[in-house]
Amino acid sequence: MDVRIEQSWKEALAPEFGKPYFASLVRFLHGEKASGQTIYPPGGAIFRAFDLTPVSAVKVVILGQDPYHGPGQAMGLSFSVPDGVPAPPSLRNIFREISTDLGIPMSGRPNLESWARQGVLLLNACLTVRAGQPTSHSRIGWQEFTDAVIRYISDHCDGVVFLLWGNFARGKKALIDTSRHTVLEAAHPSPLAGGAFFGCRHFSKTNEVLIREGKTPINWQL
């Protein structure tokens, strides 16, 4: 199968594309489509995070669990939704923390592509979902694939900041070489976490690490 993905990632992940689990994953998605299921994000956006943040550009990884499962929301970037779509509650809380942490006003614009273009890999652990059914594709092989992505970054990049929010994301810490990278952990920004995300100051802390590594800090303002 010819996977349409940014070239540096295509080369980096070539071993994964040839494994039986990935062929099974592709067959499953074709079966979903053939049976009339609506899958998010649209096919051309499944690998959008990789297209916007090539391997050599990765400075930060923000790990989500699952694409948004409502119409018009998922765009292939964790936590992000397209312009014109209301920011979901978790994203509003992220903006609130940025504003408090950095003392900058946030426009509320929910499209995070500008972060991705600065080197923030907005990676969901699962890259697709069935409409209206959260975590419906959590067992089809995507996590094996994205675990390989995390391990590749850990092994081949230097000084990356991993932001792990919530228990699911924190469970991926074992994949990361913490002698080479910085891992920042916090509660999930979802309102279900009861505000425990607030005060983590991950955005200023990320930029402090990047500056210490001799890298350009992220402009978080939207």
Secondary structure, 3 states (H helix, E strand, C coil): CCCCCCHHHHHHCHHHHCCHHHHHHHHHHHHHHHCCCCEECCHHHCCHHHHHCCHHHCCEEEEECCCCCCCCCCCCCCCCCCCCCCCCHHHHHHHHHHHHHHCCCCCCCCCCHHHHHCCEEEEECCCCEECCECCCCCCCCHHHHHHHHHHHHHHHCCCCEEEEEHHHHHCCHHHCCCCCCEEEEECCCCHHHCCCCCCCCHHHHHHHHHHHCCCCCCCCCC
